[in-house]
């Protein structure tokens, strides 16, 4: 029996609850009946997206970029400034956001899930932090730094970090193929102190949940980090995962990973890796490629996280005609591996909601 996971957009869900309660809802306000329904549907993990503390600096970026605002207005024709909360992946610290009820509310939610046989999954964003993370002031050496020459040559990849102790040029978080994410700063995994600090953060998260979805996990691989930043880093995942497993042997690690690096991350300790290749081949309606994909070794198949949508992808009901949607669902969710479902998928929702909203 392979496990299943259900992803919930926490901030969107609580916004809807707030409107029905006529006050700001927290994690404590999630009805028991909703948790009962999730358990009755047979899920094993519930992934609550974007529960961590975020800051004003990254929120300001989210509200100011024209290309993002255009997307937001297409999602919400009556868009208001307060609807743009800022990316849930621009994190200022791994403590539960005060507006969601804080640490105590998450602990109570985890216990309510546990009573129903459900396990809690949360985010770990290892590649970067928010622009106003405390480390910017306290530990600028944890970040990839730049020069004025680099800033002039690559203004989409570097920026001044304003600090009481003296401004510094830091690199935006990014992958090697696209410009930087201007609401984040890039952590330097060539620095052993950065690796230790992030490993400590991961161990702290493991006290609060039963698993993590690791954002863009392949960016920490030494060869990928070197390709992006020109310096070689030591491997991070085997030691970090091992530290958690020493204390929490059943803790679950799921990697967001692309570029055919799935097997590599499975070997570094991940229980499950995104199977974006299967999704792409189904989307392209390439039957031969799908069939060949499912001939991979059984060990690889059983550690693949199968999905038809998530917060990064378009709604499947929008892009697949019904007959192909049905066939893709049968293939995706009846083969070995983790079955990964997204809030709104069963209802056939058509609008993807940005993690900035």
C-alpha positions in Angstrom: 0.0 0.0 0.0 1.5 3.3 -1.1 0.9 6.5 0.9 -1.0 9.5 -0.3 -0.5 13.2 0.4 -2.9 16.1 0.3 -1.6 19.6 -0.1 -3.5 22.5 1.5 -2.8 26.2 0.8 -3.0 27.2 4.4 -3.4 31.0 4.0 -6.1 30.7 1.4 -8.0 28.1 3.4 -7.9 30.3 6.6 -8.9 33.4 4.5 -12.1 31.6 3.6 -12.6 30.5 7.2 -12.1 34.1 8.3 -14.9 35.3 6.1 -17.3 32.8 7.6 -16.2 33.6 11.2 -16.1 37.4 10.7 -12.7 37.5 12.3 -9.2 36.3 11.4 -9.0 32.6 11.6 -6.0 30.6 12.9 -5.0 27.0 12.7 -7.2 26.3 15.8 -10.3 27.3 13.8 -9.9 24.5 11.2 -13.0 22.4 11.9 -12.7 18.9 13.2 -15.2 17.9 10.5 -12.7 19.0 7.8 -10.0 16.9 9.4 -12.4 14.0 9.7 -13.1 14.3 5.9 -9.4 14.2 5.1 -9.0 11.1 7.2 -12.0 9.4 5.6 -10.6 10.1 2.1 -7.7 7.9 3.0 -4.8 10.4 3.1 -1.7 9.6 5.1 0.1 13.0 5.0 -1.4 16.5 5.0 1.0 19.2 3.7 0.1 22.6 5.1 1.8 25.1 2.6 3.2 28.4 3.9 2.9 28.3 7.7 6.3 29.9 8.5 7.0 33.5 9.4 7.5 35.9 6.5 8.5 39.6 6.5 7.6 43.0 5.2 10.6 43.4 2.9 9.7 40.4 0.7 6.0 41.3 0.8 6.9 44.8 -0.6 8.7 43.1 -3.5 5.6 40.9 -4.2 3.4 44.0 -4.2 5.7 46.0 -6.5 6.6 43.7 -9.4 4.3 44.4 -12.5 4.6 40.9 -13.8 3.4 39.4 -10.5 0.6 42.0 -10.2 -0.7 41.1 -13.6 -0.9 37.4 -12.6 -2.6 38.4 -9.3 -5.2 40.5 -11.0 -6.1 37.6 -13.4 -6.6 35.4 -10.3 -8.5 38.1 -8.3 -10.2 40.7 -10.4 -11.1 42.6 -7.2 -7.4 42.4 -5.9 -6.6 44.4 -2.8 -3.1 45.1 -1.4 -3.9 43.0 1.7 -4.5 40.0 -0.6 -0.7 40.0 -1.5 0.8 38.5 1.6 4.2 37.9 0.0 5.7 34.5 -1.0 5.5 31.7 1.6 9.0 30.7 0.4 10.6 34.0 1.5 11.0 32.9 5.1 12.3 35.0 8.0 12.3 32.1 10.4 11.0 28.6 11.0 8.5 29.7 13.6 4.8 29.5 12.9 3.4 32.8 11.5 1.8 34.8 14.3 -1.3 35.4 12.2 -1.9 31.6 12.0 -1.8 31.2 15.7 1.9 30.6 16.4 3.7 27.5 17.6 1.0 26.4 20.0 -1.7 26.4 17.4 0.4 24.2 15.1 1.1 21.8 17.9 -2.6 21.4 18.6 -3.3 20.9 14.9 -0.6 18.2 14.7 -2.2 16.4 17.6 -5.7 16.6 16.1 -4.2 15.2 12.9 -2.4 12.4 14.8 -5.7 11.4 16.5 -7.1 10.7 13.0 -4.1 8.8 11.8 -2.8 11.7 9.7 0.8 12.9 9.5 1.7 16.6 9.2 4.1 17.8 6.4 5.6 21.3 6.3 8.0 23.3 4.0 11.7 23.5 4.2 13.3 26.1 1.9 17.0 25.4 2.0 18.3 27.5 -0.9 17.5 31.0 0.3 15.9 33.2 2.9 13.7 36.3 2.9 15.4 39.7 2.4 14.8 40.6 6.1 15.9 37.3 7.7 17.8 38.0 11.0 20.9 36.4 9.5 21.2 39.3 7.1 22.2 41.4 10.1 23.7 38.8 12.3 25.5 36.4 9.9 26.0 37.9 6.4 28.7 35.4 5.9 26.0 32.7 5.5 25.1 34.3 2.1 26.6 34.5 -1.3 28.1 37.9 -1.6 28.8 40.0 -4.7 30.8 43.0 -5.9 29.8 46.3 -7.3 31.0 45.1 -10.6 28.7 42.1 -10.4 25.8 44.3 -9.4 26.3 46.5 -12.4 26.7 43.6 -14.7 23.9 41.4 -13.3 21.3 43.7 -11.6 18.7 40.9 -11.7 21.0 38.6 -9.6 22.4 41.0 -6.9 21.2 43.7 -4.6 22.3 45.8 -1.7 21.3 44.4 1.7 20.7 47.2 4.1 22.2 46.5 7.4 22.8 48.5 10.6 26.3 47.0 10.7 27.1 48.1 7.2 25.4 47.5 3.8 26.6 44.5 1.7 25.9 43.3 -1.8 24.3 39.9 -1.7 23.0 37.5 -4.4 19.4 36.9 -4.9 18.3 33.2 -4.5 18.1 31.5 -7.9 18.8 28.4 -10.0 21.4 28.4 -12.8 18.9 28.9 -15.6 16.8 31.9 -14.6 17.4 35.4 -13.1 17.2 35.7 -9.3 14.1 35.7 -7.1 14.3 39.3 -6.0 12.4 38.7 -2.7 15.1 36.3 -1.4 18.9 36.2 -0.7 21.0 33.2 -1.6 22.5 31.0 1.1 26.2 30.0 0.6 26.6 26.2 0.9 30.3 26.5 0.3 30.4 27.8 3.9 30.3 25.0 6.4 28.8 27.4 9.0 25.8 28.0 6.6 25.4 24.2 6.3 25.4 23.8 10.0 22.9 26.6 10.6 20.5 25.1 8.0 20.9 21.6 9.3 20.0 23.0 12.8 17.0 24.6 11.3 15.9 21.4 9.7 16.3 19.5 13.0 14.2 22.2 14.7 11.4 21.8 12.1 11.5 18.0 12.7 10.3 18.6 16.3 7.1 20.2 14.9 5.9 17.9 12.1 6.3 14.4 10.6 7.8 15.3 7.3 9.1 18.1 5.0 8.7 19.0 1.4 12.1 20.4 0.5 11.9 23.3 -2.0 14.2 23.1 -5.1 16.2 20.4 -3.3 18.6 19.8 -6.2 20.1 23.3 -6.0 22.1 22.2 -3.0 23.9 19.4 -4.9 27.6 20.4 -5.1 27.8 20.3 -8.9 24.6 22.4 -9.3 25.8 24.9 -6.7 29.1 25.2 -8.5 27.4 25.6 -11.9 25.3 28.5 -10.4 27.9 30.2 -8.2 31.3 29.1 -9.4 32.4 27.5 -6.0 32.2 23.9 -4.9 30.2 23.0 -1.9 30.2 19.9 0.2 27.2 17.6 0.1 24.4 18.8 2.4 21.6 16.3 2.3 23.1 13.0 3.5 24.4 14.5 6.8 21.3 16.7 7.4 18.9 13.9 6.7 21.0 11.6 8.8 20.9 14.0 11.8 17.1 14.1 11.7 16.7 10.3 11.2 19.0 9.7 14.2 16.3 11.3 16.4 13.2 10.7 14.3 13.6 7.5 12.3 10.2 7.7 10.7 10.5 11.3 9.6 9.6 11.7 5.9 11.6 13.7 3.3 10.1 14.7 -0.1 12.2 16.6 -2.6 11.0 19.1 -5.2 13.6 18.1 -7.9 13.9 18.5 -11.7 16.6 18.0 -14.4 16.7 14.2 -14.1 18.3 14.4 -10.6 15.5 12.5 -8.9 17.5 9.2 -8.6 20.5 11.1 -7.2 18.4 12.7 -4.4 16.8 9.3 -3.6 20.3 8.0 -3.1 21.1 11.0 -0.8 18.3 9.9 1.6 15.0 11.3 0.3 11.9 9.1 0.7 10.2 10.6 -2.3 11.1 12.8 -5.2 8.8 14.8 -7.5 8.0 12.9 -10.7 7.7 15.9 -13.0 8.8 13.8 -16.0 5.7 11.7 -15.8 3.5 14.8 -15.5 5.2 16.4 -18.5 4.9 13.3 -20.6 1.2 13.0 -19.8 0.6 16.6 -20.5 2.4 16.2 -23.9 0.1 13.1 -24.5 3.2 11.0 -25.4 2.1 7.5 -24.8 5.4 5.9 -25.7 7.3 8.2 -23.4 4.8 7.5 -20.5 5.2 3.7 -21.1 9.0 3.9 -21.2 9.0 6.0 -18.0 7.0 3.4 -16.1 9.6 0.8 -17.0 12.1 2.3 -14.7 13.5 0.3 -11.8 11.0 -0.6 -9.1 13.1 1.1 -6.4 12.9 4.4 -8.4 9.2 4.0 -9.0 8.4 3.4 -5.3 10.1 6.6 -4.3 8.4 8.8 -6.9 5.8 11.4 -5.9 3.1 11.3 -8.6 0.9 14.4 -9.2 -1.3 16.1 -11.8 -1.1 19.5 -10.2 0.4 21.4 -7.3 0.8 25.0 -6.4 3.4 25.5 -9.1 1.5 23.9 -12.0 -1.7 24.9 -13.8 -4.9 23.3 -12.7 -5.2 20.0 -14.4 -8.9 20.5 -15.1 -7.9 23.5 -17.2 -5.3 21.9 -19.4 -6.6 18.3 -19.9 -9.9 17.5 -21.7 -12.0 15.2 -19.4 -11.2 11.9 -21.1 -7.5 12.5 -21.1 -7.8 13.9 -17.5 -9.4 10.6 -16.4 -6.8 8.5 -18.2 -3.9 10.5 -16.7 -5.4 10.2 -13.3 -5.6 6.4 -13.6 -2.0 6.2 -14.7 -0.7 8.7 -12.1 -2.4 7.4 -9.0 -2.4 3.7 -9.6 1.3 3.2 -10.2 3.8 2.7 -7.3 5.0 5.7 -5.3 3.5 8.5 -3.2 0.1 9.7 -4.6 0.2 13.5 -4.3 -3.1 15.5 -4.5 -3.7 19.3 -4.4 -6.5 21.2 -2.7 -9.2 21.9 -5.2 -8.2 19.2 -7.6 -11.1 16.9 -6.8 -13.5 19.7 -7.3 -12.0 20.6 -10.7 -10.9 24.1 -9.8 -9.6 26.1 -12.7 -7.6 28.9 -11.2 -4.1 28.3 -9.8 -3.4 30.5 -6.8 0.1 32.0 -6.4 1.9 31.3 -3.2 2.3 35.1 -2.9 -1.5 35.5 -2.4 
